[in-house]
Amino acid sequence: MTTYTGDASVSAGGSTYSCRADLSRWTEPAIAKPFARPGERVEGQAQWAGTIVLEDADATQAVRHGDDRRLTIKGPTAAFLVTGWSPGSTELRIRGTGPEQPF
């Protein structure tokens, strides 16, 4: 498992916001190929998830409800879903979608 804790930026709905990210990346076990050779390794797909903390409630709501959400950390960008939020908080729980990884 790989982790990242630090500064990032989020774009959603055509705007960009600064945030603090606390993320983990791991590889899910893959289903074996039905006709694989004995001992052949099958790679799983990398997954990532964690939390981001935005600067204020307005930025949090914009990211929660915005479309085309992307997380950027020092160059790479990746799409994500918001999987959780607590009222009054600026922290969002997120999970990556697709093969892109931000770290």
Order of alpha helices (4+ residues) and beta strands (2+ residues): beta-beta-beta-alpha-beta-beta-beta
